[in-house]
Amino acid sequence: MSDMNVTIYDIAKKCHVSIATVSRVLNGNSRVSEKTRRMVLDTMKDMGYTPNPFARGLGLDSMKIVGVLCTSLTDAFFASAVSLIEDGMRQHHFDIMLSCTGPDTGHNSPYITSLVNKHVDGLITVGTVFSSEQDIAVLATAAKKIPVLTINCDYHLPGLYSIVCNEAEGMRWLIHTLSGQHCRSIAYLYNVRTYSGRHKLQGLRQGLKDMGIKEDPALIQQVPLSLEGAEKAIAHLISRSIPFDAIVTSEDILAVGAQRAVLENGRYVPVVGWNNSILAACATPTLSSIDNRLDSLCASAVQSMIQLLSRQDQPVPVRTEFSAILVERESFQTKKE
């Protein structure tokens, strides 16, 4: 038997009957012939099907619960995403079951299996929760049983639906914009090379190439995701007299730390963060930030999940993409020529 529980959908497929017929057998409905009832019961036994006691009587063996997977709620981006998904699903009378995996160790597949075995109706992952071949293979197996959607990550696998922000193009456009404001030595601070992180780096390098700016490895630094990490990186550049005339960061918290470091050294350069979080609006000066459209990503994920669960005739796109937007505040404003 598989590590993941057999579902009502597997039984229906094996017996070549409708899900409603299997549900009637589970509920002891008399509107099923004895031959069909025996076939379904035998198949359940052979496949090791365990009926979900909480779902009995709901007609489709549904818990009305969608599993949500993210690394941690200590990150404002993930916390906001979970809140948006929960609010959206509740509007359709679904609850969520949250599982925080912690750092991506390459061995996080038990979190997937656990949710599937709890009979959730679908799965939504936020960010790059899984990166190893083993974990992704388990996610793909889950997608054969229940709908699986990924937010801001695309595994390019059959059966998985992705909703992403084109952050590579957003970064490329930002570099073009900064270059147009005569910034040619752009420092970039980032934390990890997740799906999102890799695409930001890709966009950065393409943007520099487009504008004829030579990439300087000293200006591209991987730092801890903290105020102190960003402050230390900028202080290091200043102490070594490495010139920079703009700062871009992969997260708003890094932009806050970077801006604080340059101001403490009596300097001013444009600073642009990422995620357009509350940190950007609360910083002094307020921070310009790239909005990766989290509201739209989560709303689209909810809409797609409801469509998949209700089996509407309207097809659900395998990939939905949104454009990133620069929200201008005090730390950087484009000058109109």
C-alpha positions as CSV (number, residue, x, y, z in Angstrom):
1,M,0.0,0.0,0.0
2,S,1.2,3.5,-0.7
3,D,2.4,5.9,2.1
4,M,-0.5,8.1,1.0
5,N,-4.1,6.9,1.8
6,V,-6.2,5.7,-1.0
7,T,-9.0,8.2,-1.7
8,I,-12.6,7.9,-2.9
9,Y,-11.4,9.1,-6.3
10,D,-9.0,6.2,-6.6
11,I,-11.8,3.7,-5.8
12,A,-14.1,5.3,-8.4
13,K,-11.4,5.2,-11.1
14,K,-10.5,1.5,-10.4
15,C,-14.2,0.5,-10.5
16,H,-15.1,2.6,-13.5
17,V,-18.0,4.2,-11.6
18,S,-18.8,7.7,-10.5
19,I,-17.6,9.3,-7.3
20,A,-21.3,9.6,-6.3
21,T,-21.7,5.8,-6.7
22,V,-18.8,5.1,-4.3
23,S,-20.2,7.7,-1.9
24,R,-23.6,5.9,-1.9
25,V,-21.9,2.6,-1.1
26,L,-20.1,4.3,1.8
27,N,-23.3,5.7,3.1
28,G,-25.3,2.5,2.7
29,N,-27.6,4.1,0.1
30,S,-30.0,1.6,-1.4
31,R,-29.8,3.2,-4.9
32,V,-26.8,0.9,-5.7
33,S,-27.1,-2.6,-7.2
34,E,-25.8,-5.5,-5.1
35,K,-23.2,-6.3,-7.8
36,T,-21.9,-2.8,-7.9
37,R,-21.9,-2.5,-4.1
38,R,-19.9,-5.7,-3.8
39,M,-17.4,-4.6,-6.5
40,V,-16.8,-1.3,-4.7
41,L,-16.4,-2.9,-1.3
42,D,-14.0,-5.5,-2.6
43,T,-11.9,-2.9,-4.3
44,M,-11.8,-0.8,-1.1
45,K,-10.5,-3.9,0.7
46,D,-7.9,-4.7,-2.0
47,M,-6.6,-1.2,-2.2
48,G,-6.6,-0.7,1.6
49,Y,-9.1,2.2,1.6
50,T,-9.8,3.7,5.0
51,P,-13.0,5.7,5.1
52,N,-12.8,9.1,6.6
53,P,-15.3,9.1,9.5
54,F,-15.4,13.0,9.5
55,A,-16.5,13.0,5.9
56,R,-19.3,10.5,6.0
57,G,-22.6,11.9,4.8
58,L,-21.0,14.8,2.9
59,G,-21.7,13.1,-0.4
60,L,-18.2,13.5,-1.9
61,D,-16.0,12.3,1.0
62,S,-14.9,15.9,1.5
63,M,-13.5,17.4,4.6
64,K,-13.9,20.9,3.2
65,I,-10.3,21.5,4.2
66,V,-7.4,22.5,2.0
67,G,-3.8,21.9,3.2
68,V,-1.4,24.8,3.1
69,L,2.4,24.3,3.3
70,C,5.0,27.0,3.9
71,T,8.3,27.2,5.6
72,S,7.5,29.5,8.5
73,L,5.1,32.1,9.7
74,T,7.9,34.2,11.1
75,D,8.3,35.6,7.6
76,A,5.8,38.4,7.0
77,F,5.4,37.3,3.3
78,F,4.3,33.8,4.3
79,A,2.2,35.0,7.2
80,S,0.3,37.3,4.9
81,A,-0.1,34.6,2.2
82,V,-1.6,32.1,4.7
83,S,-4.0,34.8,6.0
84,L,-5.1,35.7,2.4
85,I,-5.6,32.0,1.5
86,E,-7.6,31.3,4.6
87,D,-9.9,34.3,4.1
88,G,-10.4,33.4,0.5
89,M,-11.2,29.7,1.1
90,R,-13.6,30.6,4.0
91,Q,-15.7,32.6,1.5
92,H,-16.2,29.3,-0.3
93,H,-17.0,27.4,3.0
94,F,-13.6,25.7,3.2
95,D,-11.1,25.8,6.1
96,I,-7.3,25.4,5.8
97,M,-5.0,23.0,7.6
98,L,-1.5,24.6,8.0
99,S,1.8,22.9,8.1
100,C,5.1,24.8,8.5
101,T,8.0,22.7,7.3
102,G,10.9,24.8,8.6
103,P,14.0,25.2,6.4
104,D,14.1,23.2,3.1
105,T,16.3,20.2,4.2
106,G,15.5,18.1,1.2
107,H,13.6,15.7,3.4
108,N,10.4,17.5,3.9
109,S,8.1,15.1,2.1
110,P,6.5,13.7,5.3
111,Y,4.7,17.0,5.6
112,I,3.0,16.3,2.3
113,T,2.2,12.8,3.2
114,S,0.8,13.8,6.6
115,L,-1.7,16.3,5.1
116,V,-2.8,13.9,2.3
117,N,-3.4,11.2,4.9
118,K,-5.5,13.6,6.9
119,H,-7.9,13.6,3.8
120,V,-7.4,17.3,2.8
121,D,-9.2,18.1,-0.4
122,G,-6.3,19.9,-2.0
123,L,-2.8,21.3,-1.3
124,I,-1.4,24.8,-1.7
125,T,2.3,25.5,-1.3
126,V,3.7,29.0,-0.7
127,G,7.2,29.7,-1.9
128,T,9.9,27.1,-2.5
129,V,9.0,24.6,0.2
130,F,10.5,21.6,-1.6
131,S,13.6,21.4,-3.8
132,S,15.0,17.9,-3.6
133,E,14.0,15.3,-6.3
134,Q,12.6,13.1,-3.6
135,D,10.3,15.8,-2.1
136,I,9.1,17.0,-5.5
137,A,8.3,13.4,-6.5
138,V,6.1,13.0,-3.5
139,L,4.4,16.3,-4.3
140,A,3.8,15.0,-7.8
141,T,2.3,11.8,-6.5
142,A,0.0,13.8,-4.3
143,A,-1.2,15.7,-7.4
144,K,-2.4,12.5,-8.9
145,K,-4.9,12.2,-6.0
146,I,-5.9,15.7,-5.1
147,P,-5.4,19.2,-6.7
148,V,-2.0,20.7,-5.9
149,L,-1.3,24.4,-6.5
150,T,2.0,26.2,-5.9
151,I,2.3,30.0,-5.3
152,N,5.5,31.7,-6.6
153,C,7.1,28.4,-7.5
154,D,6.8,26.3,-10.6
155,Y,8.0,22.7,-10.6
156,H,6.9,22.2,-14.3
157,L,5.4,18.9,-13.5
158,P,2.2,17.3,-14.9
159,G,-0.8,17.8,-12.6
160,L,0.6,20.7,-10.7
161,Y,-0.8,24.2,-11.1
162,S,1.4,27.2,-10.5
163,I,0.6,30.9,-9.8
164,V,3.7,33.0,-10.1
165,C,4.9,36.6,-10.2
166,N,7.4,37.3,-13.0
167,E,10.1,38.6,-10.7
168,A,12.9,38.1,-13.2
169,E,11.2,40.6,-15.5
170,G,10.4,42.9,-12.6
171,M,14.1,43.0,-11.6
172,R,15.2,43.5,-15.1
173,W,12.9,46.4,-15.5
174,L,14.0,47.9,-12.1
175,I,17.7,47.8,-13.3
176,H,16.7,49.6,-16.5
177,T,14.9,52.2,-14.4
178,L,17.8,52.7,-12.0
179,S,20.2,52.9,-15.0
180,G,17.9,55.5,-16.5
181,Q,18.4,57.6,-13.3
182,H,22.2,57.4,-13.8
183,C,22.9,54.5,-11.3
184,R,25.6,52.3,-12.7
185,S,27.0,50.6,-9.6
186,I,24.1,48.8,-8.1
187,A,24.5,46.7,-5.0
188,Y,22.3,43.7,-4.6
189,L,21.7,42.0,-1.2
190,Y,19.8,38.7,-1.1
191,N,19.2,35.8,1.3
192,V,18.5,32.5,-0.4
193,R,18.4,31.0,-3.9
194,T,14.9,29.7,-3.9
195,Y,12.8,29.7,-7.1
196,S,12.0,33.4,-6.4
197,G,15.7,34.1,-5.5
198,R,17.1,32.6,-8.6
199,H,14.7,34.5,-10.8
200,K,15.6,37.8,-9.2
201,L,19.3,37.1,-9.8
202,Q,18.5,36.1,-13.4
203,G,16.7,39.4,-13.9
204,L,19.4,41.4,-12.2
205,R,22.1,40.0,-14.5
206,Q,20.0,40.4,-17.6
207,G,19.2,44.0,-16.7
208,L,22.9,44.8,-16.2
209,K,23.7,43.2,-19.5
210,D,21.0,45.1,-21.3
211,M,22.3,48.4,-20.0
212,G,25.9,47.6,-20.7
213,I,26.9,47.5,-17.0
214,K,29.6,45.1,-16.1
215,E,28.6,42.8,-13.2
216,D,30.8,43.4,-10.1
217,P,30.8,40.3,-7.8
218,A,31.7,42.5,-4.9
219,L,28.3,44.3,-5.2
220,I,26.2,41.0,-5.2
221,Q,26.2,39.7,-1.7
222,Q,24.3,36.8,0.0
223,V,23.5,37.9,3.6
224,P,21.5,36.7,6.6
225,L,17.9,37.7,6.5
226,S,18.1,40.3,9.2
227,L,18.7,44.1,9.7
228,E,22.1,43.3,11.1
229,G,23.1,41.2,8.1
230,A,22.2,44.0,5.6
231,E,23.9,46.7,7.8
232,K,27.1,44.7,8.0
233,A,27.2,44.1,4.3
234,I,26.8,47.8,3.4
235,A,29.2,48.8,6.1
236,H,31.7,46.4,4.6
237,L,31.3,48.0,1.2
238,I,31.8,51.4,2.6
239,S,34.9,50.5,4.7
240,R,36.5,48.9,1.6
241,S,35.7,52.0,-0.5
242,I,33.8,49.9,-3.0
243,P,31.6,52.4,-4.9
244,F,27.9,51.9,-5.2
245,D,25.2,54.4,-6.2
246,A,22.0,52.3,-5.6
247,I,20.9,49.4,-3.5
248,V,18.4,46.7,-4.3
249,T,17.4,43.9,-1.9
250,S,15.5,40.6,-2.2
251,E,13.4,41.4,0.9
252,D,12.2,44.6,2.5
253,I,13.9,43.8,5.8
254,L,17.2,43.9,4.1
255,A,16.4,47.2,2.5
256,V,15.6,48.6,5.9
257,G,18.9,47.6,7.2
258,A,20.8,48.7,4.1
259,Q,19.2,52.1,4.2
260,R,20.0,52.5,7.9
261,A,23.6,51.7,7.2
262,V,24.1,54.3,4.4
263,L,22.3,57.0,6.4
264,E,24.4,56.3,9.5
265,N,27.5,56.9,7.3
266,G,26.1,60.2,6.1
267,R,25.3,59.0,2.6
268,Y,22.2,58.9,0.4
269,V,21.6,56.5,-2.4
270,P,18.4,55.1,-3.9
271,V,17.2,52.0,-2.0
272,V,14.6,49.6,-3.3
273,G,13.2,46.6,-1.3
274,W,11.1,43.7,-2.4
275,N,7.6,42.3,-1.4
276,N,6.1,45.8,-0.6
277,S,5.5,44.7,3.0
278,I,4.5,46.8,6.0
279,L,8.2,47.3,6.7
280,A,8.6,49.4,3.6
281,A,5.8,51.7,4.6
282,C,7.0,52.0,8.2
283,A,10.7,52.7,7.4
284,T,12.2,56.2,7.7
285,P,12.5,57.4,5.0
286,T,9.7,55.2,3.6
287,L,11.1,52.5,1.2
288,S,10.3,52.0,-2.4
289,S,9.6,48.4,-3.0
290,I,8.7,45.9,-5.7
291,D,5.2,44.5,-5.2
292,N,5.2,40.9,-6.2
293,R,1.4,40.9,-6.1
294,L,0.8,38.6,-3.2
295,D,-2.9,39.6,-3.0
296,S,-3.4,38.6,-6.6
297,L,-1.4,35.4,-6.4
298,C,-3.4,34.2,-3.4
299,A,-6.8,35.2,-4.9
300,S,-5.9,33.4,-8.1
301,A,-4.8,30.3,-6.1
302,V,-8.1,30.3,-4.2
303,Q,-10.2,30.7,-7.4
304,S,-8.2,27.9,-9.2
305,M,-8.5,25.5,-6.2
306,I,-12.3,26.1,-6.0
307,Q,-12.6,25.4,-9.7
308,L,-10.6,22.2,-9.5
309,L,-12.5,21.0,-6.4
310,S,-15.9,21.7,-8.0
311,R,-14.9,20.1,-11.3
312,Q,-16.3,23.0,-13.3
313,D,-16.3,22.7,-17.1
314,Q,-14.2,25.8,-17.4
315,P,-10.5,24.7,-17.7
316,V,-8.0,25.9,-15.1
317,P,-4.8,27.3,-16.5
318,V,-1.7,25.2,-15.6
319,R,0.3,28.4,-15.1
320,T,-1.0,31.9,-14.1
321,E,1.5,34.8,-14.2
322,F,1.4,38.3,-12.8
323,S,3.7,41.2,-13.4
324,A,5.7,42.8,-10.6
325,I,5.1,46.5,-9.9
326,L,7.4,49.2,-8.4
327,V,5.7,51.1,-5.6
328,E,7.6,54.4,-5.3
329,R,8.2,56.0,-1.9
330,E,10.8,58.3,-0.4
331,S,13.8,56.1,-0.8
332,F,13.6,56.1,-4.7
333,Q,11.4,58.0,-7.1
334,T,11.8,58.1,-10.8
335,K,12.5,61.5,-12.2
336,K,10.4,62.6,-15.1
337,E,12.6,63.9,-17.9
